[in-house]
Amino acid sequence: MALTKKLALGLGGAAIALVAGSGIASAAPGDAAIVNSTCTYPQVMAALNAKDPAAGAALAGDPAANGFLQGLIAAPPGSPERQQKVDFVRSFPQAAQYNGLINSVASTCNNY
């Protein structure tokens, strides 16, 4: 797999996980916050840009990752569709490298 493809998959993983907000426990650690989040796209991007402007710019500049994030946010909080999107991204090990940033954005996105 080409390096740019791996990077896009990693950013896609970051994108889905960046939607974290608040929620109840679920199967995998961190999933509930993402699946049940009420954060909007502007809130997620504002939190991301505040925490890591370079990551925010990379996400905004990647149409695939950005589109995936927008699709995730468009799915109703708590829905099976949103959980499926989370499960899909969790299948890519590249997403794990963004856990620290994801957790930081997750804890603040509702403040934006």
PyMOL commands that set and color helices and strands:
alter all, ss='L'
color gray80, all
select helices_A, chain A and resi 3-17+31-35+41-51+53-60+63-74+80-90+93-106+109-111
alter helices_A, ss='H'
color red, helices_A
deselect
rebuild
show_as cartoon
